[in-house]
Amino acid sequence: MLAEQRHCEILSCLVGSGGARVTALAQALCVTHETIRRDLRKLEGEGKLIRIHGGAIPIREEQRDLPFEVRKTARLEAKRAIATRALREVAEGDVVALDASSTAHELARVLPDMPLTVVTNSVPVSVTLMACSHIRVVSTGGILEVGSRSYVGSLAEDALQRLNVNKLFLSSKGIDPRRGLSETTDEQARLKRRMMDVAEKVFLLADHSKFGVRSVVFFADTSEADVVITDAEANATAVAAVRETGPVVEMAG
């Protein structure tokens, strides 16, 4: 296993369990304790975890931009349920925008091969749709963020400004009914803001972990989403608070 793959596995384990010991990680990844300790030192230096005696714990997820390879495995069942529900909103001939979230990627995975235009800044979404002969994929281009597997920056934002999007499907790191939708970085926040500006209808795809979370950069009010699609584990009080701000809230699954 390559070091980069091992690092993704370590981060995924920490996110899923809230922490792990060196011994458990070494056994799970079939490497020595010293290899794991070296990996943990490197990941801590990159600001991706906190080392403790005998192991490591994750940095709060909402405060950092996890690699796409880690995000795509977290709460996968909920994301797939949300994607299945969102699919009902896609019609032949639509111009659909998908952001670089792992939930939007799940939607791309279940899109039927029908006449459709998909606008995206996500590399995984573009790759997934390459096999579809009837779907036209429009990539924003821009600066490639390797960790998020997405394009950001002024080139991507300017490309969006030239397009008319019927329906936007996006996610966010956090949803707070008072402060709004938030992301970990200014680059991702600006790109999502521009996507919302050019879309006729906005669908927010948000699993239960997003509610009540305030990340780093706020980019929109919850009232700017037309529909919020979440999963059955979402807290009823948090869902009601978001619903009171204006959007329709649909429960998937």
N, C-alpha and C positions, 0 to 999 in steps of 0.2 A: 504493500500500500504506500502510495506517495505521501510525502509529508503534508501537502495541502489537503489531501483527502482525509488524512488522520486528524488534522486540525478541525475540519468540518465535523467529523464524527465526535470529537471531544466537545465542541461547542453545542452540538445537537444533544448530546447526553446531559450536559450541564443545564441546558434550557428545559429539557424534559423532566429532570429529576430535582432540579434546584441545587445540585452540587454533586461531587463525586470524589472518591478517594483515588490516590495514585494506583494502589493495588488493583482496584476494580477496573480502572481504565486500562491498565497494562494487560489484565486478563482478557478483557473484551476485545482489545485491538491486537492481541498476540505479539506484544513488544515488551521490551524490558522496562523496569521502573525508571531507569535513567533516561530512556527515550521519552517517556511521558513527562518526567520532570523538565527536560529540555523543551518539550513542546509547550508546557505550561508557562515556563519563563518567557518564551517567545510571544505567546498569545497575551500574556499579561502586559508585556512591553508594547503590544499593539492596542492595548486598551480594551481587550475582548473578554477578560475574565479577571477575577481576583484570587490570588493564591492564598490558601490558608494552610495550617499545619496538617500535612498528610494528604492534601488534595486541593480542590479549587471550587469556587462558586461563581455563578454567572453574574455579570453586571446587569442591572435592571434592563430588561429587553427594550422597554419603551424609550430608553435614553440613548440607544445606539442602533446603528444600522447593521443588522446581522447579514452575513452573506446569503445570497439567494439559495445556495445549496443547503443551508441550515433552515431557512424560512420555509422552504417548500415541503419539509417533512413535519413541521410543527402543526398540530391540530388539523391533520390532513382530512380526517373524516368530516369535520365541520366545514372545511373549505369546499370539499366535494359536494356536500349537501347544498351549500350556498350557490355553487356554480350550477348545479342542476336546476335550482329554482330560477336563477338568473337567465338560464337558457330560454325559458318560456317568454322572455321579453325581446328576444332577437327574432326579427322577421326578414324574409328574403328581400334583398335590395337595400337593406339598411347600410348606413355608414356608421360603423361602431368603433369607438376608441377603447382600448384596453391599456391600463397603466402597467407598471413593472412589478406589481404586487404578485405574490404567489397565488392568491385567490383568483386574480384575473387570469393567471396562467392556467389554473384549473378550468376556467370557463373556456379558454382557447382549446383545451384538450377535448372538450365535449361538443364543440361547434360542428354541426353537420357541414359537409362539403356542398354548399349551395351558393348562388350568386350573392355576394356580400363583400363589402370593403371593410377591412380592419386596419385602423390607424393605431400604431403602438410605438412606444420607446423601449419596449422590452425585447431583448435578444431571444430569450427562451420562447416567447410568444411567436416571434417571427419564424424561428426554427420549427416549432410545432406545426405551424400552418403551411410549411413548405410542401407538405404532402397533399394539400387540398388544391385541386385544379380549378375550382370555381370561386375560390376566395382570393380577392386581390388584397395584398398586404402592402400597406404604406408605412415605411419606417421613417421616423422623424429625423434620424441621423443625429449628429451632435458629438459630444465628448463621451466616450465609453467609460463608464464606471465598472471596473472589473468585478468588484464584490457584489454589486446589485444586479449585474448583467443587464445594465440599462444605459440608454443615452440621456444625457442631461445638458444643460447649458443653453446659451442664447441661440445657437443654431437649431436645437430641438424646439425651443419655445417659438422661434420665428416661423418654423415649418408648420406648427400647429395653427398659427394665426392665419394662414392661407387656406385653411380647410373648414368645411362645414360638416359637423358631426351630429348625427341624429341622436345617438345614445352613447353615453360614457359609462363605463363600468370601472370603478376604481376602488381602492381601499386606502386606509390611512393607519398610521401607527397608533393613534389615539382618537377617541371620540368623547368629548366632554360637552354636555348640553349648554353650559354657560360660556366656555371659551372657544369651543368649536373643534374642528378637525386639525390634527397636528402630525408632523413628520419629524424625523431625527435630524435631517439636514436641510439647509436652505435651498440647495439645488433641487432636491426632490419636491420640496414644498412649492417652489416656483413653477416647476413643470406641471404639477397636479393642478395648481391654480389656473394655469393657462388652459389646460384641458377642460376645466369646468367653464371657463369663459367662452369657449367655442362650441360647447355642447348644448343641444336643445333640451335634453333630458338627462339627469344625472342619477345613476344608480350607485349607491355606496354599498360595497360588499364587505361586511364586517363580522368576523366571528366574535364569540362572547368575550374574548380576552381584551378587545379594544375599548369596551365601554368603561367610562369613568377614568380613562387614562389621559394624562396630559404629557405629551412628549416634549420636544424642544421648540419647534417652529410651527406656529398656527398659520393656516392658509385659507380657511373658509369657515363660515358659520354652519352649524348642522342644518339650519333652515334652507341652505342652498342646495341640499340634496333633495331630489324629488321622492326617491324611494330608498329605504335602507333595508337590505336583506341580511338577516343574521341567522344564527342557528338556535336550536331549542334550548341550549344551555345558557343563553343570555339571561342576565339578571332582570327580573320583571320590573323592578323599580327603575333601573337604569334605562331600560327600553321605554318605559312610560315617560321618563323625563325627556328623552330624545324626541319621542312622538309629539310631545307638547310644543316643541319648537317648530313643527310644521310638516316634516316628511312623513309619508306613509311608511310604516315598519312592517315588513313581511318576515314570517318565521319559516325557515327552511327545515325540511325533515319532519 
